[in-house]
Amino acid sequence: MNNITDVVKNLLIINVIVFLALNFTALGHYFNYFVLYPIQSPYFQPVQLLTNMFNHAPVNPDLGMRGSLGYMHILGNMMTLYFFGPRVEAIWGPKKFLFFYLICGLGADLLHLITGGGPALGASGAISGVLLAFAYMYPNAKVMLLFPPIPLKAKYLVLGLLVFDLYLGLTSSNSGIAHFAHIGGAVMGVLLIFVFKKFPDFLR
């Protein structure tokens, strides 16, 4: 049984509320404020570096974003956060975990912009950082994959996902998935873990 922690619970609630509000209420008019557009785009605003990580691929066709994954996008991200986030937050505490989550999301955004990615949205970059932190804390923990349904040690799962993202990021230009954002979140996670080790009382 997963004992959900406070920050993870609130992140889940916020993501679901934003998803429902933008898709099923008049607040959908503000959808572009929750998408990270390229810096050269007339739609780009600095606040999108934060807000985009609380939005997910739309299910309302009026919102556009061709090639979106719809409900699978938010479901996959929130399930990953639910299963892995509490274990990380329980060790670091809420303040350090939230800081880690947001900065990993920012790192994901920056690498996505640097590599010339198109409009992006979603918590995947921040959650890549959480997955990496989980694998760092519990490298030999067995994780059951969905496809295929086989157990895999956390350290091998994260390594495999990053290699997969790097390969697709270099070879697939129109996949509709921000692969370099995933890598950016994980890289920022590595840097933050190094900082946390050097300054163990940071945000305690």
C-alpha positions as CSV (number, residue, x, y, z in Angstrom):
1,M,0.0,0.0,0.0
2,N,1.4,3.3,-1.0
3,N,1.5,5.9,1.8
4,I,1.0,9.1,-0.1
5,T,2.9,12.2,1.2
6,D,1.8,15.8,1.4
7,V,3.7,17.3,-1.6
8,V,2.9,14.4,-3.9
9,K,-0.8,14.5,-2.9
10,N,-1.0,18.2,-3.7
11,L,0.9,17.9,-6.9
12,L,-1.5,15.3,-8.0
13,I,-4.5,17.4,-7.1
14,I,-3.1,20.5,-8.9
15,N,-2.3,18.6,-12.1
16,V,-5.8,17.1,-12.2
17,I,-7.5,20.4,-11.5
18,V,-5.5,22.2,-14.2
19,F,-6.2,19.4,-16.7
20,L,-10.0,19.4,-16.0
21,A,-10.2,23.2,-16.0
22,L,-8.4,23.7,-19.3
23,N,-10.3,20.9,-21.0
24,F,-13.8,21.2,-19.7
25,T,-14.4,24.8,-18.6
26,A,-14.2,28.3,-20.0
27,L,-10.7,28.5,-18.6
28,G,-9.5,26.7,-21.7
29,H,-9.1,30.2,-23.1
30,Y,-5.9,30.3,-21.0
31,F,-4.5,27.1,-22.4
32,N,-1.5,28.9,-24.1
33,Y,-0.4,30.2,-20.7
34,F,0.2,26.5,-19.7
35,V,2.3,25.5,-22.8
36,L,6.0,26.1,-23.2
37,Y,6.5,27.8,-26.5
38,P,9.9,28.3,-28.2
39,I,11.5,31.6,-27.1
40,Q,11.2,33.0,-30.6
41,S,7.5,32.3,-30.7
42,P,5.1,35.3,-30.2
43,Y,3.3,33.1,-27.7
44,F,6.3,32.6,-25.4
45,Q,6.1,34.0,-21.9
46,P,8.6,33.3,-19.1
47,V,5.8,32.1,-16.7
48,Q,5.3,29.1,-19.1
49,L,8.6,27.7,-17.7
50,L,6.6,26.9,-14.5
51,T,3.0,26.6,-15.7
52,N,3.7,24.1,-18.5
53,M,4.7,21.4,-16.0
54,F,1.2,21.4,-14.5
55,N,-0.6,20.9,-17.9
56,H,-0.9,17.8,-20.0
57,A,-1.9,16.8,-23.5
58,P,-5.4,18.0,-24.2
59,V,-8.4,15.9,-24.9
60,N,-10.5,18.9,-26.1
61,P,-10.0,19.1,-29.9
62,D,-10.5,22.9,-29.7
63,L,-7.2,23.3,-27.9
64,G,-5.1,21.9,-30.8
65,M,-1.7,20.3,-30.0
66,R,-1.8,17.7,-32.7
67,G,-0.2,14.4,-31.9
68,S,-1.1,14.6,-28.3
69,L,-1.5,11.5,-26.2
70,G,-4.7,12.7,-24.4
71,Y,-5.6,11.0,-21.2
72,M,-2.6,8.7,-21.3
73,H,-0.2,11.6,-20.8
74,I,-1.6,12.8,-17.5
75,L,-2.4,9.2,-16.4
76,G,1.1,8.0,-17.0
77,N,2.8,10.9,-15.3
78,M,0.5,11.0,-12.3
79,M,0.8,7.2,-11.7
80,T,4.6,7.5,-11.8
81,L,4.5,10.3,-9.4
82,Y,2.1,8.5,-7.1
83,F,4.2,5.3,-7.0
84,F,7.7,6.7,-6.7
85,G,7.3,10.2,-5.3
86,P,6.3,9.3,-1.8
87,R,9.4,7.2,-1.2
88,V,11.7,10.1,-2.3
89,E,9.7,12.7,-0.3
90,A,9.7,10.5,2.8
91,I,13.5,10.6,2.9
92,W,14.1,14.3,1.8
93,G,11.2,15.9,3.4
94,P,8.5,18.1,1.7
95,K,10.5,21.3,1.2
96,K,13.5,19.6,-0.4
97,F,11.3,17.3,-2.5
98,L,9.2,20.2,-3.9
99,F,12.4,22.2,-4.6
100,F,13.9,19.1,-6.4
101,Y,10.7,18.5,-8.4
102,L,10.3,22.1,-9.6
103,I,14.0,22.6,-10.5
104,C,14.1,19.3,-12.4
105,G,11.1,20.6,-14.3
106,L,12.9,23.8,-15.0
107,G,16.0,21.9,-16.2
108,A,13.7,19.9,-18.5
109,D,12.3,23.1,-20.0
110,L,15.7,24.6,-20.5
111,L,17.2,21.6,-22.4
112,H,14.0,21.3,-24.5
113,L,14.4,25.0,-25.5
114,I,18.1,24.7,-26.1
115,T,17.6,21.7,-28.4
116,G,15.1,23.5,-30.5
117,G,12.0,21.6,-29.4
118,G,8.5,22.8,-30.4
119,P,5.6,23.6,-28.0
120,A,5.8,21.4,-24.9
121,L,3.8,20.7,-21.8
122,G,3.6,18.1,-19.0
123,A,5.3,17.0,-15.8
124,S,7.4,14.4,-17.5
125,G,10.7,16.3,-17.0
126,A,10.1,16.8,-13.3
127,I,9.1,13.2,-12.9
128,S,12.2,12.0,-14.7
129,G,14.1,13.7,-12.0
130,V,12.0,11.9,-9.3
131,L,12.5,8.6,-11.0
132,L,16.3,9.2,-11.0
133,A,16.2,10.1,-7.3
134,F,14.2,6.9,-6.6
135,A,16.8,4.8,-8.5
136,Y,19.6,6.6,-6.6
137,M,18.0,5.8,-3.2
138,Y,16.7,2.3,-4.1
139,P,18.9,1.1,-7.0
140,N,18.0,-2.5,-6.5
141,A,14.3,-2.1,-5.9
142,K,12.3,-4.3,-8.3
143,V,9.9,-2.3,-10.5
144,M,7.2,-4.1,-12.4
145,L,6.9,-2.9,-15.9
146,L,3.5,-2.7,-17.7
147,F,4.8,-3.4,-21.2
148,P,6.2,-6.0,-21.0
149,P,5.1,-7.1,-17.5
150,I,8.5,-8.0,-16.1
151,P,10.3,-6.9,-13.0
152,L,13.4,-4.7,-13.4
153,K,15.8,-3.1,-11.0
154,A,15.2,0.6,-10.6
155,K,18.7,1.5,-11.7
156,Y,18.3,-0.4,-15.0
157,L,14.9,1.0,-15.6
158,V,16.0,4.6,-15.4
159,L,19.2,4.0,-17.4
160,G,17.1,2.2,-20.1
161,L,14.6,5.0,-20.2
162,L,17.3,7.7,-20.6
163,V,19.1,5.8,-23.4
164,F,15.7,5.3,-25.1
165,D,14.9,9.0,-24.8
166,L,18.4,10.0,-26.1
167,Y,18.0,7.7,-29.1
168,L,14.5,8.9,-30.0
169,G,15.5,12.5,-29.3
170,L,18.3,12.2,-31.9
171,T,16.3,10.2,-34.5
172,S,12.7,11.2,-34.2
173,S,11.8,14.8,-35.0
174,N,8.0,14.5,-35.1
175,S,7.2,12.0,-32.3
176,G,5.1,14.5,-30.4
177,I,7.2,13.7,-27.2
178,A,9.8,16.0,-25.7
179,H,12.5,13.4,-25.3
180,F,15.2,16.0,-24.4
181,A,13.0,17.4,-21.7
182,H,13.0,14.0,-20.0
183,I,16.8,13.9,-20.2
184,G,17.0,17.5,-19.0
185,G,15.0,16.6,-15.9
186,A,17.2,13.7,-15.1
187,V,20.5,15.6,-15.7
188,M,19.2,18.4,-13.3
189,G,18.3,15.6,-10.9
190,V,21.9,14.4,-10.9
191,L,23.2,17.9,-10.2
192,L,20.8,18.4,-7.4
193,I,21.6,15.1,-5.8
194,F,25.3,16.1,-5.8
195,V,24.3,19.5,-4.2
196,F,22.2,17.7,-1.6
197,K,25.1,15.3,-0.7
198,K,27.5,18.2,-0.3
199,F,25.0,20.3,1.7
200,P,22.9,17.7,3.6
201,D,21.1,20.4,5.7
202,F,19.8,22.3,2.6
203,L,16.1,22.9,3.1
204,R,15.8,20.7,6.1
